[in-house]
């Protein structure tokens, strides 16, 4: 009578027990190779609306398609001494608008609101993309606003969200 044949799992376990160093080094090499191969291939990260399943996923995709993919930003221009009716203030607003438009990144740049006391004005603009993309494109508009602020020392700017 023949002894029962052991399974491949039992044989692998027996071999690993007798060759501990080789088994451990083999597993370490396997994990390192898997990480290396995984990092070589480009990964595609799903957005929240792409990753949903069922009714919730369908609702997220519908909502994502219904709303524009852009970030709206606002620059606040203020002066204690001058008002929006005075030429220096109007020139500063026009300069901020012109510099933002020249970045090629900011879209729909326009003066949006002037405060009732006329000492503050908002310049609104949009950056294309969602929150994950706009953080990469905001550097140029920020530099443009900072340059405009240095050119008009009597006024101060604040980036408002």
OpenMM code with the backbone's topology and positions (N, CA, C; nanometers):
from openmm import Vec3, app, unit

residues = "UNK UNK UNK UNK UNK UNK UNK UNK UNK UNK UNK UNK UNK UNK UNK UNK UNK UNK UNK UNK UNK UNK UNK UNK UNK UNK UNK UNK UNK UNK UNK UNK UNK UNK UNK UNK UNK UNK UNK UNK UNK UNK UNK UNK UNK UNK UNK UNK UNK UNK UNK UNK UNK UNK UNK UNK UNK UNK UNK UNK UNK UNK UNK UNK UNK UNK UNK UNK UNK UNK UNK UNK UNK UNK UNK UNK UNK UNK UNK UNK UNK UNK UNK UNK UNK UNK UNK UNK UNK UNK UNK UNK UNK UNK UNK UNK UNK UNK UNK UNK UNK UNK UNK UNK UNK UNK UNK UNK UNK UNK UNK UNK UNK UNK UNK UNK UNK UNK UNK UNK UNK UNK UNK UNK UNK UNK UNK UNK UNK UNK UNK UNK UNK UNK UNK UNK UNK UNK UNK UNK UNK UNK UNK UNK UNK UNK UNK UNK UNK UNK UNK UNK UNK UNK UNK UNK UNK UNK UNK UNK UNK".split()
positions = [
    Vec3(0.0823, -0.1168, 0.0000),
    Vec3(0.0000, 0.0000, 0.0000),
    Vec3(0.0884, 0.1253, 0.0000),
    Vec3(0.0487, 0.2233, -0.0801),
    Vec3(0.1255, 0.3486, -0.0929),
    Vec3(0.0797, 0.4508, 0.0103),
    Vec3(0.1742, 0.5295, 0.0611),
    Vec3(0.1321, 0.6377, 0.1508),
    Vec3(0.0584, 0.7451, 0.0709),
    Vec3(-0.0366, 0.8150, 0.1312),
    Vec3(-0.1110, 0.9178, 0.0573),
    Vec3(-0.0166, 1.0290, 0.0106),
    Vec3(-0.0400, 1.0757, -0.1091),
    Vec3(0.0428, 1.1817, -0.1683),
    Vec3(0.0080, 1.3150, -0.1005),
    Vec3(0.1107, 1.3861, -0.0576),
    Vec3(0.0849, 1.5141, 0.0110),
    Vec3(0.0545, 1.6229, -0.0915),
    Vec3(-0.0186, 1.7214, -0.0467),
    Vec3(-0.0585, 1.8301, -0.1372),
    Vec3(0.0607, 1.9223, -0.1644),
    Vec3(0.0441, 2.0045, -0.2655),
    Vec3(0.1512, 2.0976, -0.3011),
    Vec3(0.1763, 2.1981, -0.1872),
    Vec3(0.0722, 2.2323, -0.1136),
    Vec3(0.0869, 2.3245, -0.0015),
    Vec3(0.1729, 2.2618, 0.1072),
    Vec3(0.1495, 2.1355, 0.1352),
    Vec3(0.2285, 2.0660, 0.2373),
    Vec3(0.3734, 2.0536, 0.1933),
    Vec3(0.3961, 2.0220, 0.0664),
    Vec3(0.5336, 2.0099, 0.0161),
    Vec3(0.6049, 2.1444, 0.0206),
    Vec3(0.5331, 2.2555, -0.0163),
    Vec3(0.5936, 2.3884, -0.0117),
    Vec3(0.6258, 2.4278, 0.1320),
    Vec3(0.5372, 2.3955, 0.2250),
    Vec3(0.5624, 2.4252, 0.3660),
    Vec3(0.6813, 2.3475, 0.4190),
    Vec3(0.6925, 2.2203, 0.3812),
    Vec3(0.8045, 2.1373, 0.4249),
    Vec3(0.9352, 2.1914, 0.3682),
    Vec3(0.9334, 2.2279, 0.2397),
    Vec3(1.0548, 2.2826, 0.1771),
    Vec3(1.0944, 2.4144, 0.2447),
    Vec3(0.9969, 2.5021, 0.2724),
    Vec3(1.0245, 2.6306, 0.3360),
    Vec3(1.0815, 2.6116, 0.4758),
    Vec3(1.0331, 2.5107, 0.5488),
    Vec3(1.0841, 2.4843, 0.6828),
    Vec3(1.2285, 2.4366, 0.6790),
    Vec3(1.2637, 2.3596, 0.5768),
    Vec3(1.4007, 2.3090, 0.5654),
    Vec3(1.4962, 2.4110, 0.5029),
    Vec3(1.4451, 2.5069, 0.4285),
    Vec3(1.5276, 2.6079, 0.3592),
    Vec3(1.4789, 2.7482, 0.3975),
    Vec3(1.4891, 2.7794, 0.5254),
    Vec3(1.4327, 2.9050, 0.5760),
    Vec3(1.4924, 3.0284, 0.5074),
    Vec3(1.6252, 3.0353, 0.5001),
    Vec3(1.6888, 3.1538, 0.4417),
    Vec3(1.6467, 3.1735, 0.2963),
    Vec3(1.6460, 3.0697, 0.2201),
    Vec3(1.6075, 3.0801, 0.0795),
    Vec3(1.4608, 3.1230, 0.0667),
    Vec3(1.3739, 3.0688, 0.1520),
    Vec3(1.2320, 3.1043, 0.1460),
    Vec3(1.2115, 3.2517, 0.1825),
    Vec3(1.2762, 3.2972, 0.2886),
    Vec3(1.2611, 3.4373, 0.3306),
    Vec3(1.3173, 3.5306, 0.2249),
    Vec3(1.4379, 3.5015, 0.1755),
    Vec3(1.4967, 3.5860, 0.0716),
    Vec3(1.4136, 3.5838, -0.0566),
    Vec3(1.3546, 3.4693, -0.0877),
    Vec3(1.2684, 3.4593, -0.2054),
    Vec3(1.1449, 3.5475, -0.1927),
    Vec3(1.0832, 3.5474, -0.0740),
    Vec3(0.9646, 3.6314, -0.0533),
    Vec3(1.0014, 3.7802, -0.0549),
    Vec3(1.1136, 3.8146, 0.0028),
    Vec3(1.1569, 3.9551, 0.0001),
    Vec3(1.1811, 3.9989, -0.1443),
    Vec3(1.2465, 3.9137, -0.2224),
    Vec3(1.2708, 3.9464, -0.3642),
    Vec3(1.1394, 3.9573, -0.4406),
    Vec3(1.0435, 3.8703, -0.4101),
    Vec3(0.9138, 3.8755, -0.4765),
    Vec3(0.8417, 4.0074, -0.4458),
    Vec3(0.8396, 4.0483, -0.3196),
    Vec3(0.7718, 4.1727, -0.2813),
    Vec3(0.8413, 4.2928, -0.3459),
    Vec3(0.9750, 4.2942, -0.3448),
    Vec3(1.0485, 4.4049, -0.4066),
    Vec3(1.0196, 4.4118, -0.5565),
    Vec3(1.0171, 4.2972, -0.6232),
    Vec3(0.9875, 4.2943, -0.7669),
    Vec3(0.8446, 4.3405, -0.7940),
    Vec3(0.7498, 4.3012, -0.7100),
    Vec3(0.6104, 4.3433, -0.7284),
    Vec3(0.5964, 4.4940, -0.7119),
    Vec3(0.6649, 4.5506, -0.6136),
    Vec3(0.6602, 4.6962, -0.5934),
    Vec3(0.7241, 4.7675, -0.7114),
    Vec3(0.8370, 4.7192, -0.7584),
    Vec3(0.9061, 4.7812, -0.8713),
    Vec3(0.8214, 4.7749, -0.9983),
    Vec3(0.7661, 4.6616, -1.0267),
    Vec3(0.6821, 4.6475, -1.1466),
    Vec3(0.5562, 4.7330, -1.1339),
    Vec3(0.4974, 4.7375, -1.0142),
    Vec3(0.3788, 4.8201, -0.9933),
    Vec3(0.4073, 4.9689, -1.0109),
    Vec3(0.5259, 5.0132, -0.9721),
    Vec3(0.5578, 5.1557, -0.9863),
    Vec3(0.5947, 5.1926, -1.1292),
    Vec3(0.6340, 5.0967, -1.2081),
    Vec3(0.6681, 5.1242, -1.3481),
    Vec3(0.5428, 5.1558, -1.4287),
    Vec3(0.4371, 5.0824, -1.4039),
    Vec3(0.3134, 5.1036, -1.4777),
    Vec3(0.2403, 5.2252, -1.4242),
    Vec3(0.1852, 5.3041, -1.5133),
    Vec3(0.1136, 5.4245, -1.4756),
    Vec3(-0.0185, 5.3867, -1.4104),
    Vec3(-0.0455, 5.4456, -1.2958),
    Vec3(-0.1710, 5.4166, -1.2285),
    Vec3(-0.2728, 5.5245, -1.2612),
    Vec3(-0.3972, 5.4879, -1.2610),
    Vec3(-0.5064, 5.5812, -1.2868),
    Vec3(-0.5912, 5.5890, -1.1606),
    Vec3(-0.5906, 5.7039, -1.0964),
    Vec3(-0.6679, 5.7225, -0.9752),
    Vec3(-0.8077, 5.7696, -1.0122),
    Vec3(-0.9051, 5.7025, -0.9590),
    Vec3(-1.0436, 5.7390, -0.9859),
    Vec3(-1.0850, 5.8563, -0.8997),
    Vec3(-1.1662, 5.9433, -0.9552),
    Vec3(-1.2244, 6.0510, -0.8759),
    Vec3(-1.3381, 5.9931, -0.7935),
    Vec3(-1.3909, 6.0723, -0.7018),
    Vec3(-1.5006, 6.0249, -0.6172),
    Vec3(-1.6221, 5.9871, -0.7005),
    Vec3(-1.6477, 6.0639, -0.8070),
    Vec3(-1.7652, 6.0333, -0.8880),
    Vec3(-1.7434, 5.9111, -0.9768),
    Vec3(-1.6202, 5.8777, -1.0101),
    Vec3(-1.5932, 5.7599, -1.0923),
    Vec3(-1.5906, 5.6321, -1.0088),
    Vec3(-1.5556, 5.6443, -0.8818),
    Vec3(-1.5370, 5.5274, -0.7973),
    Vec3(-1.6634, 5.4746, -0.7340),
    Vec3(-1.7725, 5.5485, -0.7403),
    Vec3(-1.8963, 5.5048, -0.6764),
    Vec3(-1.9620, 5.3912, -0.7519),
    Vec3(-2.0338, 5.3081, -0.6786),
    Vec3(-2.1068, 5.1966, -0.7397),
    Vec3(-2.2553, 5.2099, -0.7086),
    Vec3(-2.3351, 5.1436, -0.7855),
    Vec3(-2.4787, 5.1408, -0.7615),
    Vec3(-2.5437, 5.2767, -0.7802),
    Vec3(-2.6512, 5.2991, -0.7053),
    Vec3(-2.7258, 5.4248, -0.7154),
    Vec3(-2.6429, 5.5435, -0.6693),
    Vec3(-2.5637, 5.5256, -0.5648),
    Vec3(-2.4802, 5.6355, -0.5150),
    Vec3(-2.3763, 5.6755, -0.6193),
    Vec3(-2.3170, 5.5793, -0.6854),
    Vec3(-2.2204, 5.6091, -0.7908),
    Vec3(-2.2842, 5.6786, -0.9091),
    Vec3(-2.4029, 5.6332, -0.9461),
    Vec3(-2.4760, 5.6959, -1.0568),
    Vec3(-2.5117, 5.8402, -1.0210),
    Vec3(-2.5544, 5.8634, -0.8972),
    Vec3(-2.5868, 5.9993, -0.8526),
    Vec3(-2.4629, 6.0879, -0.8529),
    Vec3(-2.3487, 6.0341, -0.8112),
    Vec3(-2.2248, 6.1120, -0.8107),
    Vec3(-2.1832, 6.1490, -0.9526),
    Vec3(-2.1994, 6.0572, -1.0467),
    Vec3(-2.1638, 6.0871, -1.1862),
    Vec3(-2.2572, 6.1915, -1.2465),
    Vec3(-2.3880, 6.1829, -1.2149),
    Vec3(-2.4835, 6.2821, -1.2648),
    Vec3(-2.4516, 6.4195, -1.2065),
    Vec3(-2.4247, 6.4245, -1.0766),
    Vec3(-2.3915, 6.5526, -1.0123),
    Vec3(-2.2602, 6.6074, -1.0680),
    Vec3(-2.1629, 6.5223, -1.0916),
    Vec3(-2.0349, 6.5668, -1.1470),
    Vec3(-2.0486, 6.6233, -1.2870),
    Vec3(-2.1382, 6.5652, -1.3650),
    Vec3(-2.1590, 6.6149, -1.5014),
    Vec3(-2.2389, 6.7445, -1.5022),
    Vec3(-2.3215, 6.7654, -1.3992),
    Vec3(-2.4080, 6.8833, -1.3966),
    Vec3(-2.3347, 7.0096, -1.3522),
    Vec3(-2.2289, 6.9929, -1.2744),
    Vec3(-2.1584, 7.1097, -1.2212),
    Vec3(-2.0286, 7.1319, -1.2973),
    Vec3(-1.9918, 7.2575, -1.3185),
    Vec3(-1.8684, 7.2865, -1.3924),
    Vec3(-1.7448, 7.2444, -1.3127),
    Vec3(-1.6414, 7.2092, -1.3855),
    Vec3(-1.5158, 7.1687, -1.3231),
    Vec3(-1.4184, 7.2839, -1.3289),
    Vec3(-1.4304, 7.3725, -1.2341),
    Vec3(-1.3397, 7.4855, -1.2246),
    Vec3(-1.3433, 7.5378, -1.0823),
    Vec3(-1.2380, 7.6079, -1.0466),
    Vec3(-1.2323, 7.6709, -0.9149),
    Vec3(-1.2523, 7.8204, -0.9338),
    Vec3(-1.3380, 7.8767, -0.8553),
    Vec3(-1.3615, 8.0211, -0.8615),
    Vec3(-1.2767, 8.0854, -0.7530),
    Vec3(-1.2000, 8.1855, -0.7915),
    Vec3(-1.1125, 8.2564, -0.6997),
    Vec3(-1.1456, 8.4046, -0.7024),
    Vec3(-1.1111, 8.4742, -0.5955),
    Vec3(-1.1392, 8.6167, -0.5839),
    Vec3(-1.0190, 8.6855, -0.5209),
    Vec3(-0.9843, 8.8026, -0.5733),
    Vec3(-0.8790, 8.8853, -0.5161),
    Vec3(-0.9452, 9.0102, -0.4586),
    Vec3(-0.9126, 9.0397, -0.3336),
    Vec3(-0.9659, 9.1583, -0.2674),
    Vec3(-0.8624, 9.2689, -0.2752),
    Vec3(-0.9015, 9.3849, -0.3285),
    Vec3(-0.8143, 9.5016, -0.3379),
    Vec3(-0.8727, 9.6080, -0.2460),
    Vec3(-0.7879, 9.6603, -0.1549),
    Vec3(-0.8366, 9.7573, -0.0575),
    Vec3(-0.7426, 9.8765, -0.0468),
    Vec3(-0.8000, 9.9882, -0.0044),
    Vec3(-0.7223, 10.1073, 0.0276),
    Vec3(-0.7992, 10.1868, 0.1310),
    Vec3(-0.7270, 10.2339, 0.2321),
    Vec3(-0.7919, 10.3195, 0.3322),
    Vec3(-0.8003, 10.4627, 0.2827),
    Vec3(-0.7057, 10.5002, 0.1950),
    Vec3(-0.6973, 10.6397, 0.1514),
    Vec3(-0.7772, 10.6676, 0.0244),
    Vec3(-0.7735, 10.5757, -0.0723),
    Vec3(-0.8397, 10.6017, -0.2007),
    Vec3(-0.9654, 10.5177, -0.2143),
    Vec3(-1.0504, 10.5608, -0.3055),
    Vec3(-1.1739, 10.4874, -0.3308),
    Vec3(-1.1743, 10.4369, -0.4755),
    Vec3(-1.2695, 10.3530, -0.5043),
    Vec3(-1.2791, 10.2936, -0.6378),
    Vec3(-1.3099, 10.3976, -0.7450),
    Vec3(-1.3515, 10.5162, -0.7043),
    Vec3(-1.3807, 10.6220, -0.8012),
    Vec3(-1.2554, 10.6972, -0.8437),
    Vec3(-1.1485, 10.6826, -0.7708),
    Vec3(-1.0263, 10.7570, -0.8005),
    Vec3(-0.9402, 10.6806, -0.9002),
    Vec3(-0.8651, 10.7556, -0.9840),
    Vec3(-0.7870, 10.6924, -1.0909),
    Vec3(-0.6867, 10.5882, -1.0422),
    Vec3(-0.6177, 10.6130, -0.9329),
    Vec3(-0.5164, 10.5170, -0.8847),
    Vec3(-0.5800, 10.3822, -0.8517),
    Vec3(-0.6974, 10.3828, -0.7932),
    Vec3(-0.7672, 10.2601, -0.7571),
    Vec3(-0.8145, 10.1873, -0.8829),
    Vec3(-0.8717, 10.2631, -0.9771),
    Vec3(-0.9186, 10.2025, -1.1025),
    Vec3(-0.8020, 10.1425, -1.1812),
    Vec3(-0.6864, 10.2115, -1.1801),
    Vec3(-0.5675, 10.1601, -1.2497),
    Vec3(-0.5216, 10.0296, -1.1843),
    Vec3(-0.5252, 10.0235, -1.0522),
    Vec3(-0.4853, 9.9012, -0.9816),
    Vec3(-0.5768, 9.7843, -1.0170),
    Vec3(-0.7079, 9.8098, -1.0204),
    Vec3(-0.8030, 9.7037, -1.0573),
    Vec3(-0.7751, 9.6563, -1.2000),
    Vec3(-0.7574, 9.7512, -1.2913),
    Vec3(-0.7305, 9.7146, -1.4311),
    Vec3(-0.5992, 9.6386, -1.4430),
    Vec3(-0.4998, 9.6762, -1.3628),
    Vec3(-0.3703, 9.6076, -1.3664),
    Vec3(-0.3835, 9.4631, -1.3187),
    Vec3(-0.4581, 9.4409, -1.2117),
    Vec3(-0.4791, 9.3042, -1.1624),
    Vec3(-0.5502, 9.2212, -1.2685),
    Vec3(-0.6534, 9.2785, -1.3300),
    Vec3(-0.7276, 9.2071, -1.4344),
    Vec3(-0.6350, 9.1733, -1.5507),
    Vec3(-0.5577, 9.2700, -1.5960),
    Vec3(-0.4678, 9.2491, -1.7104),
    Vec3(-0.3619, 9.1430, -1.6798),
    Vec3(-0.3028, 9.1496, -1.5603),
    Vec3(-0.1998, 9.0519, -1.5235),
    Vec3(-0.2573, 8.9110, -1.5107),
    Vec3(-0.3772, 8.9004, -1.4550),
    Vec3(-0.4389, 8.7679, -1.4445),
    Vec3(-0.4719, 8.7116, -1.5827),
    Vec3(-0.5233, 8.7965, -1.6711),
    Vec3(-0.5544, 8.7508, -1.8069),
    Vec3(-0.4289, 8.7080, -1.8817),
    Vec3(-0.3175, 8.7751, -1.8549),
    Vec3(-0.1936, 8.7437, -1.9275),
    Vec3(-0.1312, 8.6116, -1.8838),
    Vec3(-0.1763, 8.5549, -1.7729),
    Vec3(-0.1200, 8.4270, -1.7300),
    Vec3(-0.1584, 8.3137, -1.8237),
    Vec3(-0.2717, 8.3271, -1.8909),
    Vec3(-0.3185, 8.2201, -1.9780),
    Vec3(-0.3855, 8.1071, -1.9013),
    Vec3(-0.3820, 8.1145, -1.7699),
    Vec3(-0.4423, 8.0113, -1.6864),
    Vec3(-0.5767, 8.0580, -1.6324),
    Vec3(-0.5840, 8.1840, -1.5915),
    Vec3(-0.7072, 8.2390, -1.5342),
    Vec3(-0.8057, 8.2711, -1.6457),
    Vec3(-0.9297, 8.2315, -1.6259),
    Vec3(-1.0352, 8.2568, -1.7236),
    Vec3(-1.1455, 8.3405, -1.6591),
    Vec3(-1.2226, 8.4074, -1.7436),
    Vec3(-1.3361, 8.4877, -1.6987),
    Vec3(-1.2944, 8.5851, -1.5883),
    Vec3(-1.1853, 8.6583, -1.6139),
    Vec3(-1.1336, 8.7558, -1.5173),
    Vec3(-1.2144, 8.8840, -1.5306),
    Vec3(-1.2685, 8.9308, -1.4179),
    Vec3(-1.3477, 9.0545, -1.4222),
    Vec3(-1.3622, 9.1141, -1.2828),
    Vec3(-1.3689, 9.2488, -1.2760),
    Vec3(-1.4023, 9.3102, -1.1467),
    Vec3(-1.5456, 9.2729, -1.1140),
    Vec3(-1.5694, 9.2212, -0.9945),
    Vec3(-1.7043, 9.1719, -0.9671),
    Vec3(-1.7846, 9.2609, -0.8737),
    Vec3(-1.7237, 9.3113, -0.7674),
    Vec3(-1.8000, 9.3870, -0.6698),
    Vec3(-1.7151, 9.4990, -0.6114),
    Vec3(-1.7800, 9.6117, -0.5844),
    Vec3(-1.7158, 9.7210, -0.5117),
    Vec3(-1.7978, 9.7422, -0.3849),
    Vec3(-1.7276, 9.7565, -0.2727),
    Vec3(-1.7964, 9.7698, -0.1439),
    Vec3(-1.8757, 9.9001, -0.1372),
    Vec3(-1.9755, 9.9053, -0.0500),
    Vec3(-2.0551, 10.0286, -0.0373),
    Vec3(-1.9713, 10.1512, 0.0018),
    Vec3(-1.8656, 10.1322, 0.0810),
    Vec3(-1.7827, 10.2480, 0.1183),
    Vec3(-1.6800, 10.2833, 0.0106),
    Vec3(-1.6753, 10.2025, -0.0980),
    Vec3(-1.5912, 10.2260, -0.2163),
    Vec3(-1.4418, 10.2087, -0.1886),
    Vec3(-1.4018, 10.1532, -0.0740),
    Vec3(-1.2606, 10.1340, -0.0403),
    Vec3(-1.2133, 9.9908, -0.0680),
    Vec3(-1.3004, 9.9050, -0.1142),
    Vec3(-1.2655, 9.7656, -0.1415),
    Vec3(-1.3294, 9.7218, -0.2723),
    Vec3(-1.2562, 9.6381, -0.3455),
    Vec3(-1.3090, 9.5835, -0.4709),
    Vec3(-1.2656, 9.4379, -0.4837),
    Vec3(-1.3473, 9.3604, -0.5495),
    Vec3(-1.3153, 9.2207, -0.5757),
    Vec3(-1.2909, 9.2014, -0.7248),
    Vec3(-1.1901, 9.1218, -0.7557),
    Vec3(-1.1651, 9.0789, -0.8933),
    Vec3(-1.1803, 8.9280, -0.8927),
    Vec3(-1.2749, 8.8771, -0.9688),
    Vec3(-1.3035, 8.7341, -0.9725),
    Vec3(-1.2412, 8.6710, -1.0958),
    Vec3(-1.2024, 8.5443, -1.0826),
    Vec3(-1.1527, 8.4677, -1.1964),
    Vec3(-1.1719, 8.3193, -1.1694),
    Vec3(-1.1586, 8.2411, -1.2745),
    Vec3(-1.1761, 8.0964, -1.2639),
    Vec3(-1.0502, 8.0253, -1.3103),
    Vec3(-1.0231, 7.9134, -1.2471),
    Vec3(-0.9152, 7.8252, -1.2890),
    Vec3(-0.9779, 7.6955, -1.3379),
    Vec3(-0.9366, 7.6465, -1.4546),
    Vec3(-0.9973, 7.5234, -1.5058),
    Vec3(-0.9557, 7.4025, -1.4230),
    Vec3(-1.0431, 7.3049, -1.4148),
    Vec3(-1.0144, 7.1813, -1.3438),
    Vec3(-1.0777, 7.1784, -1.2067),
    Vec3(-1.0726, 7.0617, -1.1439),
    Vec3(-1.1264, 7.0495, -1.0093),
    Vec3(-1.0167, 7.0793, -0.9073),
    Vec3(-1.0475, 7.0579, -0.7801),
    Vec3(-0.9534, 7.0926, -0.6740),
    Vec3(-0.8207, 7.0194, -0.6871),
    Vec3(-0.8226, 6.8985, -0.7388),
    Vec3(-0.6981, 6.8228, -0.7495),
    Vec3(-0.6071, 6.8774, -0.8584),
    Vec3(-0.6621, 6.9490, -0.9566),
    Vec3(-0.5814, 7.0025, -1.0658),
    Vec3(-0.5459, 7.1489, -1.0474),
    Vec3(-0.6339, 7.2260, -0.9838),
    Vec3(-0.6102, 7.3701, -0.9754),
    Vec3(-0.4929, 7.4053, -0.8858),
    Vec3(-0.4596, 7.3202, -0.7897),
    Vec3(-0.3455, 7.3538, -0.7047),
    Vec3(-0.2156, 7.3571, -0.7833),
    Vec3(-0.2133, 7.2916, -0.8991),
    Vec3(-0.0933, 7.2937, -0.9828),
    Vec3(-0.0882, 7.4166, -1.0736),
    Vec3(-0.2016, 7.4793, -1.1011),
    Vec3(-0.2049, 7.5924, -1.1939),
    Vec3(-0.2188, 7.7273, -1.1257),
    Vec3(-0.2324, 7.7289, -0.9948),
    Vec3(-0.2588, 7.8543, -0.9255),
    Vec3(-0.1325, 7.9384, -0.9056),
    Vec3(-0.0151, 7.8824, -0.9247),
    Vec3(0.1097, 7.9560, -0.8996),
    Vec3(0.1213, 8.0815, -0.9867),
    Vec3(0.0879, 8.0709, -1.1143),
    Vec3(0.1000, 8.1872, -1.2036),
    Vec3(0.0035, 8.2997, -1.1660),
    Vec3(-0.1240, 8.2727, -1.1404),
    Vec3(-0.2119, 8.3813, -1.0959),
    Vec3(-0.1667, 8.4435, -0.9631),
    Vec3(-0.1173, 8.3617, -0.8702),
    Vec3(-0.0691, 8.4173, -0.7440),
    Vec3(0.0480, 8.5119, -0.7662),
    Vec3(0.1396, 8.4729, -0.8552),
    Vec3(0.2535, 8.5597, -0.8866),
    Vec3(0.2050, 8.6881, -0.9525),
    Vec3(0.1074, 8.6800, -1.0408),
    Vec3(0.0543, 8.7992, -1.1073),
    Vec3(-0.0078, 8.8951, -1.0058),
    Vec3(-0.0802, 8.8428, -0.9090),
    Vec3(-0.1413, 8.9268, -0.8058),
    Vec3(-0.0335, 8.9898, -0.7182),
    Vec3(0.0669, 8.9117, -0.6815),
    Vec3(0.1764, 8.9665, -0.6012),
    Vec3(0.2517, 9.0762, -0.6762),
    Vec3(0.2753, 9.0566, -0.8053),
    Vec3(0.3421, 9.1596, -0.8867),
    Vec3(0.2586, 9.2873, -0.8926),
    Vec3(0.1294, 9.2722, -0.9079),
    Vec3(0.0413, 9.3889, -0.9109),
    Vec3(0.0428, 9.4602, -0.7767),
    Vec3(0.0460, 9.3856, -0.6683),
    Vec3(0.0487, 9.4465, -0.5345),
    Vec3(0.1762, 9.5274, -0.5147),
    Vec3(0.2891, 9.4757, -0.5648),
    Vec3(0.4151, 9.5503, -0.5531),
    Vec3(0.4132, 9.6770, -0.6385),
    Vec3(0.3410, 9.6747, -0.7483),
    Vec3(0.3328, 9.7914, -0.8365),
    Vec3(0.2434, 9.9012, -0.7809),
    Vec3(0.1533, 9.8666, -0.6917),
    Vec3(0.0574, 9.9628, -0.6367),
    Vec3(0.0685, 9.9587, -0.4840),
    Vec3(0.1711, 10.0195, -0.4315),
    Vec3(0.2017, 10.0111, -0.2883),
    Vec3(0.0929, 10.0693, -0.1982),
    Vec3(0.0165, 10.1658, -0.2463),
    Vec3(-0.0863, 10.2268, -0.1630),
    Vec3(-0.2063, 10.1366, -0.1414),
    Vec3(-0.2150, 10.0324, -0.2199),
    Vec3(-0.3261, 9.9384, -0.2093),
    Vec3(-0.2728, 9.8059, -0.1579),
    Vec3(-0.3584, 9.7295, -0.0976),
    Vec3(-0.3144, 9.5968, -0.0563),
    Vec3(-0.4098, 9.4942, -0.1133),
    Vec3(-0.3555, 9.3768, -0.1361),
    Vec3(-0.4389, 9.2703, -0.1919),
    Vec3(-0.4489, 9.1579, -0.0910),
    Vec3(-0.5545, 9.0859, -0.1035),
    Vec3(-0.5719, 8.9638, -0.0237),
    Vec3(-0.6396, 8.8636, -0.1134),
    Vec3(-0.5893, 8.7441, -0.1088),
    Vec3(-0.6566, 8.6377, -0.1830),
    Vec3(-0.7683, 8.5843, -0.0950),
    Vec3(-0.8857, 8.5840, -0.1496),
    Vec3(-1.0045, 8.5401, -0.0748),
    Vec3(-1.0547, 8.4141, -0.1388),
    Vec3(-1.0986, 8.3228, -0.0583),
    Vec3(-1.1514, 8.1980, -0.1142),
    Vec3(-1.2998, 8.1984, -0.1062),
] * unit.nanometer
topology = app.Topology()
chain = topology.addChain("A")
for resn in residues:
    res = topology.addResidue(resn, chain)
    for name in ("N", "CA", "C"):
        topology.addAtom(name, app.Element.getBySymbol(name[0]), res)
